[in-house]
Amino acid sequence: MDQKATRRKFLQAGGAFAAATAIGAQPLSTLAATPSDELGFLSAVELAAKLRNKEIGSEELARYFIARIELYDKNLNAIVVRDFDRALVAARKADSLMAKGTIAGPLHGLPMTIKESYDIAGLPTTWGVPEAAQNIASADAAVVERFKSAGALFLGKTNVPINLGDFQSFNEIYGTTNNPWDLTRTPGGSSGGSAAALAAGLTGLDSGSDIGGSIRNPSHFCGVYGHKPTLGIVPSRGHQPPGVPANPQHPDLAVVGPMARSADDLSMALDVVAGANRMMSPGWRLELPEPRMQSLKGLRVALWPDDTMAPVSQEIVERVDLIGTQLSSLGAKVSATARPDFAVKAAHETYLGILDGMTSGAASKLTFFDYQRLDGHRGGLRMAWQNFFKQWDVLICPTTATPAFKQDQGALGTRTILINSEQRPYFEQVFWAGLATLSYLPSTVFPTGLSKGGLPIGLQAIGAEFSDRTTIEFARLMAQEIGGFVPPPGYG
């Protein structure tokens, strides 16, 4: 089917994509057809190509992003730890190497940022905890090392909620980060600063972390791409709470992974950071399978648009269904009823039990015996997912229950979210994160256009363990049909 005709059919099926004019948004069809030529909104792949082709120098590009940060970040408060001087030194070194014909790697000279919770030697790592405000990292995190080895340089670090435990990003040290689509709304959490910086064109690339949707939730709220990898394929050393020794092994549930303005960027970044950690490298190699598809035709897609465990706004349910309609028109096999063979409530309770043990610290009541019992149940769930993904290539589902909501800094236990005219528990929506997290599955969040209120809606593409390239490639192919990242109004 002709690509333009396909996109037109998709848009005709979804009049809800038209955004509210109150914030200056336009219909998706207009936005997708007129991508910005601004450097700040190019993908990392495009920026890296310009650097390699000497169309722009690394120092010039770094100064460009610094100027954008100084202009636009006053209201966003996304990049809260700034390291401009060292970034410019690194940029000049990159330019010098380029002049000699030496290219460090695929990200040579690319300015980027990273979540505050990663260690960068000489910079604070606080996780938003006031008592850790003076905690200065002595070494780089493993992911930072790998980005630097690939040629990237760091402009600074992005904001987080306290202990990375919120769907918003505010703390007493750095203040509140706002969503570039609407400054009164959350950019998500806990990688909210990263998503806001990417959406506003303040950085070339970023990397977040995820245990309860902390890469996926902000990517959805800000209209960017995010990838939660299969557990263990990206080393997390140097991403631990202040005062906790760096662990060469990966913790349970928690992962680190890339955030970007395109699926191609996710793929490139994953190639850079994935691989054995130091402890396992003598005898362990990572060989991720190639994508299961070369086109959307023939792809086997399951839809999970809503669930009584965590009800979703009707608009997001309709978006999942609309994506299914689009895929079906392209020749994919689509089912709205296919599910893995397990009890959903019991699976979610298993996730919550392990999550509590991972995030509650000394206050957790999870005993080792309890953990072993939950982990045994998870083993059965992993087998059920493995069998499910023998029949289906990807599962499409919501990222969270609504588009970005208004900032709410009230006590956690009192917060609610309005869903279909009903106030629902604030943390209920972690259900949608847990589907992939509990069983180590990869999940890629991809933009699908704007809501009726002019806010981004991103959906999850979940795949089998180690099928990271499949979910990312799916997101790339979808962008060819419906458009990808769209800059928010007002950022140049």
C-alpha positions in Angstrom: 0.0 0.0 0.0 1.2 3.5 -0.8 2.7 5.1 2.3 0.8 8.4 1.9 -2.5 6.5 1.3 -1.8 4.4 4.4 -1.1 7.4 6.6 -4.2 9.1 5.2 -6.4 6.1 6.1 -4.9 6.0 9.5 -5.7 9.7 10.1 -9.2 9.4 8.8 -9.8 6.6 11.3 -8.5 8.7 14.1 -9.9 12.2 14.1 -8.9 12.4 17.8 -5.4 13.1 16.7 -6.3 16.7 16.1 -4.7 18.7 18.9 -6.1 21.6 20.8 -5.2 24.9 19.3 -4.9 26.5 22.7 -1.3 25.3 22.9 -0.5 25.8 19.3 -0.6 22.2 18.3 -1.5 20.9 14.8 -3.0 17.7 13.4 -0.6 14.8 13.3 -0.8 14.7 9.5 0.6 18.3 9.3 3.3 17.7 12.0 4.5 14.5 10.5 4.8 16.0 7.1 6.9 18.9 8.2 9.7 17.8 10.5 11.8 20.6 11.9 15.1 21.4 10.3 16.5 22.7 13.5 19.7 21.0 14.7 18.2 20.6 18.1 15.5 18.3 16.8 17.6 16.1 14.5 18.1 12.5 15.6 21.4 11.5 17.2 22.1 9.4 14.0 21.7 12.5 11.9 23.8 14.6 14.2 26.5 12.0 14.3 26.5 11.8 10.5 26.9 15.6 10.2 29.9 15.4 12.6 31.5 12.6 10.6 31.0 14.5 7.4 32.4 17.6 8.9 29.3 19.6 8.2 29.5 20.8 11.8 32.2 20.6 14.5 31.7 19.0 17.9 32.5 22.3 19.7 30.1 24.2 17.5 27.4 21.6 18.2 28.1 21.6 21.9 27.9 25.4 22.0 24.6 25.2 20.0 23.0 22.9 22.6 24.4 25.0 25.5 22.8 28.1 24.0 19.5 26.2 23.7 19.8 25.0 27.3 20.4 28.5 28.6 17.5 29.8 26.5 14.8 27.2 27.1 15.7 25.3 30.2 14.8 28.2 32.6 11.1 27.1 32.5 11.7 23.4 32.0 14.4 22.8 34.6 15.4 19.6 32.9 19.2 19.7 32.9 20.0 20.3 36.6 23.7 19.4 36.7 25.6 21.2 34.1 29.1 20.4 33.0 29.6 22.8 30.1 33.3 23.6 30.6 34.4 19.9 30.6 32.0 19.2 27.7 33.7 22.0 25.6 37.1 20.6 26.4 36.0 17.1 25.2 34.4 18.7 22.1 37.7 20.4 21.2 39.5 17.1 21.6 37.0 15.4 19.4 37.5 18.1 16.7 41.2 17.7 16.9 41.0 13.9 16.5 38.6 14.4 13.5 41.0 16.8 11.9 43.7 14.0 12.1 41.3 11.5 10.6 40.6 9.6 13.8 37.0 8.7 14.7 36.5 7.4 18.3 33.2 5.6 17.5 29.7 6.0 16.1 28.9 8.9 18.5 32.1 10.8 17.9 31.8 14.4 19.1 28.0 14.1 19.9 26.9 16.2 22.9 24.4 14.3 25.1 23.0 14.3 28.6 22.2 11.5 31.1 19.9 10.9 34.1 21.2 12.3 37.4 21.2 8.9 39.0 24.2 7.7 36.8 27.7 8.4 38.2 29.9 10.7 36.2 33.2 11.3 37.9 33.4 14.8 39.5 29.6 15.4 39.4 27.0 14.9 42.1 24.9 11.7 42.2 22.0 12.3 44.6 19.0 10.5 43.3 17.2 13.7 44.6 17.8 12.8 48.2 18.6 16.0 50.2 21.0 14.2 52.5 23.1 13.1 49.5 23.4 16.6 48.0 27.2 16.6 48.5 27.7 13.1 47.1 30.3 13.4 44.3 31.0 10.4 42.1 34.6 9.3 41.9 34.2 7.2 38.8 32.0 6.9 35.7 29.2 4.4 35.5 29.6 1.6 33.0 27.1 3.1 30.6 28.9 6.5 30.8 32.2 4.8 30.0 30.7 3.1 27.0 29.1 6.3 25.6 32.5 8.1 26.1 34.3 5.2 24.4 31.9 5.6 21.4 32.9 9.3 21.2 30.0 11.0 23.0 30.5 13.9 25.5 28.3 14.9 28.4 26.7 18.4 28.8 25.3 17.5 32.1 22.7 15.4 34.0 18.9 15.5 34.1 16.4 15.8 36.9 14.7 13.0 38.9 12.2 12.5 41.7 13.5 11.6 45.2 14.9 8.0 45.1 13.6 7.7 41.6 10.2 6.9 43.0 7.5 8.9 41.2 5.7 9.6 37.9 6.9 13.2 38.3 10.4 14.7 38.6 10.9 17.1 41.5 13.0 17.1 44.7 14.4 19.6 47.2 17.8 19.8 45.7 17.0 20.6 42.1 13.3 21.7 42.1 10.6 20.7 39.6 10.9 19.7 36.0 8.1 20.7 33.7 6.7 19.1 30.5 7.7 21.1 27.4 4.2 20.4 25.9 2.5 22.1 28.9 4.5 23.6 31.7 1.8 22.9 34.2 2.1 19.1 33.6 4.6 16.4 34.6 7.2 15.3 32.1 7.0 11.9 33.9 9.3 10.1 36.2 11.7 9.0 37.1 13.6 9.9 33.9 11.5 13.0 33.5 14.4 15.4 33.0 15.8 13.2 30.2 12.5 13.1 28.3 11.9 16.8 28.7 15.4 17.7 27.5 15.1 15.5 24.4 11.6 16.8 23.5 12.7 20.4 23.8 15.8 19.8 21.6 18.4 20.5 24.4 20.5 17.4 23.9 21.4 14.9 21.2 20.8 11.7 23.2 20.1 10.5 26.7 19.9 7.4 28.9 17.4 6.6 31.7 16.6 3.8 34.1 13.5 1.7 34.6 12.0 -0.5 37.3 8.4 0.8 37.3 8.2 2.5 33.9 10.8 5.2 34.6 12.0 5.2 30.9 8.7 4.4 29.4 6.4 6.8 31.3 8.4 10.0 30.5 8.9 8.9 26.9 5.1 8.6 26.6 4.4 11.9 28.4 6.9 13.9 26.4 6.5 12.3 23.0 10.0 10.7 22.6 11.3 7.2 22.2 12.5 5.0 25.1 13.7 1.5 25.4 13.6 -0.7 28.5 16.1 -3.5 27.7 15.9 -7.2 28.6 17.2 -7.5 32.1 21.0 -7.8 32.3 22.0 -6.9 28.7 23.2 -3.4 29.7 25.5 -3.2 32.8 24.1 -1.1 35.6 27.4 -0.6 37.6 27.5 3.0 38.6 23.8 3.4 38.8 23.0 2.8 42.5 21.7 4.9 45.3 24.2 7.2 47.1 26.1 5.3 49.8 25.4 1.9 48.2 28.6 0.2 46.8 28.7 -0.3 43.0 27.5 -3.8 42.2 29.1 -5.5 39.2 25.9 -7.6 38.8 22.5 -6.3 37.8 19.8 -5.8 40.4 16.5 -7.6 40.0 13.8 -5.8 37.9 15.9 -2.6 37.4 17.5 -1.8 34.0 19.2 1.1 32.3 18.5 2.0 28.7 18.5 4.7 26.0 16.0 7.5 25.4 16.0 9.4 22.1 14.1 11.2 19.3 14.1 8.2 16.9 14.1 4.4 16.9 17.3 4.5 14.9 18.9 6.4 17.9 17.7 3.7 20.3 19.2 1.0 18.1 22.6 2.8 17.8 22.7 3.6 21.5 21.9 0.0 22.5 24.7 -1.3 20.3 27.0 1.0 22.2 26.0 0.2 25.7 24.8 -3.5 25.6 27.2 -6.3 26.5 28.8 -8.2 29.3 29.6 -6.4 32.6 33.1 -6.6 34.0 32.4 -9.6 36.2 30.9 -11.7 33.3 33.1 -10.6 30.4 35.7 -13.3 30.6 33.2 -15.9 29.6 29.9 -14.3 28.5 29.0 -12.7 25.2 25.8 -11.0 24.1 24.3 -11.9 20.7 20.9 -10.3 20.4 18.8 -11.9 17.7 18.1 -9.8 14.6 14.6 -8.3 14.2 11.8 -10.8 13.5 10.5 -8.6 10.7 11.6 -6.6 7.7 8.2 -5.0 7.2 4.9 -4.8 9.0 3.2 -7.0 6.6 2.8 -10.5 8.1 3.8 -9.3 11.5 1.9 -11.1 14.3 0.6 -8.4 16.7 -1.3 -8.8 19.9 -3.2 -5.9 21.5 -3.8 -5.4 25.2 -5.7 -2.0 25.2 -7.2 -2.0 28.7 -7.5 -4.1 31.9 -9.6 -4.1 35.0 -6.4 -4.2 37.1 -5.6 -0.7 35.9 -8.2 1.0 33.8 -7.0 3.2 31.0 -8.5 6.4 29.6 -10.8 5.8 26.7 -8.7 7.9 24.4 -5.6 5.7 25.0 -7.7 2.5 24.5 -8.9 3.9 21.2 -5.3 4.7 20.2 -4.2 1.1 20.8 -7.2 -0.1 18.8 -6.4 2.4 16.0 -2.8 1.2 15.8 -4.2 -2.3 15.5 -6.5 -1.2 12.6 -3.5 0.4 10.9 -1.4 -2.7 11.2 -4.2 -4.9 9.9 -4.5 -2.7 6.9 -0.8 -3.2 6.2 -1.2 -6.9 6.2 -0.3 -7.7 9.8 -2.1 -10.5 11.8 -3.7 -8.6 14.7 -5.6 -10.0 17.7 -7.2 -8.0 20.5 -7.8 -11.1 22.6 -4.5 -13.0 22.6 -3.0 -13.2 26.1 -0.2 -15.2 27.8 -1.5 -18.1 29.7 -1.4 -16.9 33.3 -3.6 -15.3 36.0 -3.1 -11.5 35.5 -3.9 -10.6 39.1 -1.4 -13.1 40.6 1.3 -12.0 38.1 0.8 -8.4 39.1 0.9 -9.3 42.8 4.2 -11.1 42.2 5.6 -8.0 40.5 4.5 -5.7 43.4 6.0 -8.0 46.0 9.4 -8.1 44.3 9.2 -4.3 43.5 8.5 -3.5 47.2 11.5 -5.5 48.2 13.7 -3.7 45.6 12.5 -0.2 46.5 11.7 -0.2 50.2 15.2 -0.7 51.5 15.5 -1.5 55.2 11.7 -0.9 55.6 10.9 -3.9 53.3 9.2 -6.9 54.9 10.2 -9.2 52.1 12.1 -12.2 53.5 14.5 -14.3 51.5 12.0 -17.2 51.6 9.3 -14.8 50.3 11.6 -13.7 47.5 12.3 -17.3 46.5 8.6 -18.1 46.4 7.9 -15.0 44.2 10.9 -15.7 42.0 9.6 -19.3 41.5 6.2 -18.0 40.4 8.0 -15.6 38.0 9.8 -18.6 36.4 6.4 -19.9 35.4 5.4 -16.5 34.0 8.5 -16.3 32.0 7.7 -19.7 30.4 4.2 -18.5 29.7 5.5 -15.4 27.9 8.0 -17.5 26.0 5.2 -19.7 24.7 3.1 -16.6 23.9 5.9 -15.1 21.8 6.1 -18.2 19.8 2.8 -17.2 18.4 3.1 -13.4 18.4 6.0 -11.1 17.5 5.0 -8.0 19.6 2.4 -7.0 22.1 1.1 -3.4 22.0 -0.4 -1.9 25.2 -0.6 1.4 27.0 2.4 2.9 28.8 0.3 4.5 31.5 -3.4 5.3 32.0 -3.5 8.9 30.6 -1.5 11.5 28.8 0.7 13.7 31.0 -1.3 14.9 34.0 -1.1 18.1 36.1 1.8 18.4 38.6 0.7 17.2 42.0 3.2 17.4 44.8 0.8 16.3 47.5 1.5 13.4 49.8 2.0 10.2 47.8 -0.7 8.3 49.7 -3.3 10.9 48.9 -2.7 11.4 45.1 -5.2 10.1 42.5 -5.5 10.3 38.8 -8.6 11.1 36.9 -9.5 8.4 34.4 -12.7 8.4 32.5 -14.3 10.8 35.1 -13.3 8.5 38.0 -10.5 9.2 40.5 -8.2 6.2 40.5 -5.2 5.3 42.8 -2.0 7.1 41.7 0.3 4.1 41.6 -2.3 1.7 40.0 -0.9 2.5 36.6 2.4 0.7 37.5 0.5 -2.3 36.3 1.4 -1.5 32.7 5.1 -1.2 33.5 5.0 -4.5 35.4 3.9 -6.5 32.4 7.3 -6.3 30.9 9.4 -5.6 33.9 8.6 -8.7 36.0 9.5 -11.2 33.3 12.6 -9.4 32.0 11.0 -8.5 28.7 12.2 -5.6 26.4 9.7 -2.8 25.8 10.0 0.1 23.4 7.8 3.2 23.7 7.0 4.9 20.4 5.1 8.1 19.7 1.7 7.7 18.1 0.6 11.4 17.8 -1.3 13.8 20.0 -4.3 13.5 22.2 -7.4 15.6 21.9 -5.8 18.0 24.4 -2.6 18.3 22.4 -0.5 16.0 24.5 1.7 13.1 23.2 0.5 9.5 23.4 3.2 6.9 23.4 2.5 3.1 23.4 4.6 0.1 24.5 5.8 -2.5 22.1 6.7 -5.5 24.2 8.6 -8.5 22.9 10.1 -11.8 24.0 13.3 -11.8 26.2 16.3 -10.7 24.2 14.1 -9.6 21.2 15.2 -5.9 21.8 16.0 -5.4 18.2 12.5 -6.6 17.2 10.6 -4.0 19.4 12.9 -1.2 18.3 12.6 -2.1 14.7 8.8 -2.2 15.1 9.0 1.3 16.4 11.1 2.4 13.4 8.7 0.8 10.9 5.7 2.4 12.6 7.3 5.9 12.3 7.4 5.4 8.5 3.6 4.9 8.6 2.3 7.4 11.1 5.3 9.7 11.8 7.6 9.7 14.7 8.9 12.4 17.1 7.2 15.8 16.8 8.8 18.9 18.5 6.5 20.7 21.0 5.5 24.2 20.0 7.6 27.1 21.2 11.2 25.6 21.1 12.5 27.0 17.8 
